[in-house]
Amino acid sequence: MPAGAVVGLDTPKSDARGYITQAARGRVGESTRLSPRTPIALMPRPILATIHLGALRHNLAVARQRAQGARVWAVVKANAYGHGIARVFDALRGADGFALLDLAEAELLRKLGWRGPILLLEGVFEPRDLEPCSRLGLWHAVHTDAQIDWLSQHKTQTPHHVFLLMNSGMNRLGFPAARYRTAWARLNALVQVDEIALMTHFSDADGPRGIDHQLATFEAAARDLPGERSLANSAALLRRGDEPRVHQDWVRPGIMLYGSSPDYPANGIAHWGLQPAMTLSTQVIAVQQLQAGDSVGYGSTFTADQPMTVGTVACGYADGYPRHGGTDTPVLVDGQRTRTLGRVSMDMLAVDLTGLPQAGVGSEVTLWGRAANGTLLPVEEVAAAAGTIGYEQLCALAQRVPVVVQE
Ligand SMILES: Cc1ncc(COP(=O)(O)O)c(C=O)c1O
């Protein structure tokens, strides 16, 4: 193991030349902790994702402060929004529970030593999933009559803690308000169930429509039902979390924990005091000088109208960078803001180095996150240029990108 490397949950695996092996890269259950002195330069390509534990802790503290005493589920579905559950676990273990979808991810959290609450946000997908719920002590959402039927047939020594999901207007999962109380009564009659919490999910917490119509539906239908309540995602927590009827007993922040703004472009991370938890960085690997009329990349979609300097960068769509952005997606070179040019290819993209005379081969390129000089490029700005959102961009980080964890 290289000098200066920190042993994480799994010992980093590298071959004789110091290359990080595929086995050591970002799978569920793997955590690679390397110091900045680890010989990344020996790797075949300079691309690297860095997970910032300090930023995760900071963002969790922001969520807790907004939650005003409500308990906090750290939403870690989709392998912690692409960051890796094992990698973020230490930083987020200050949460009151973890919320996710996959049984494998729940099992991993137990293996990592988490003994507190784990919530399956979509509940079980088939009856046999109830056995691991009993064995691992998982709490689970209930959103269909079939799930109640399965529970009623389930043999267990330990009654389950369930979150009864109401469809208050998103029309994705949950019992409609008119059938909510019947579902509650069915669950309440089961010996397999001890606690029933009440839950709904907002469709427009980040936008102008807001949450009031869903709040009204939820409150009317759940009115005098006992049980804890859980309503707010990141956007509701940040925009309305100071209202007790919004934060209730449990809040469910996801994206804000990873330092991406849920309501960009209305508000960015600076407004919410969040810090990016992932940096995707690489280097300039070649420089081209263009004359007016020269074009860049596949399809020649960008043509220079004056002499320009163009940097070729070791990052492409096979690394998870969005192909749809094209020219003008923001990027940092040596911590200075510039733009992409032309089409993104599988392994490379082009950046405008005109006006950055110090930049050249080897220059640091920050695709999103924090540059070495501290300049930030929020992932949602990159995503927006490609017609998508920070959530998708973070989840899209490709398996082939090596990942390191830093304080
Ligand atoms: C049921 C539920 N709760 C909470 C969250 C977290 O949402 P966000 O990442 O917007 O905070 C999600 C994510 O989509 C979800 O599906």
The ligand as an ORCA input file, in Angstrom:
! r2SCAN-3c Opt
* xyz 0 1
  C     -39.571      9.529     -0.649
  C     -38.379     10.418     -0.755
  N     -38.006     11.140      0.312
  C     -36.934     11.968      0.271
  C     -36.188     12.099     -0.871
  C     -35.025     13.052     -0.887
  O     -35.261     14.077     -1.820
  P     -34.176     15.221     -2.058
  O     -32.972     14.548     -2.590
  O     -34.831     16.124     -3.050
  O     -33.934     15.831     -0.740
  C     -36.544     11.375     -1.999
  C     -35.782     11.540     -3.230
  O     -36.271     11.607     -4.322
  C     -37.670     10.505     -1.935
  O     -38.040      9.787     -2.997
*
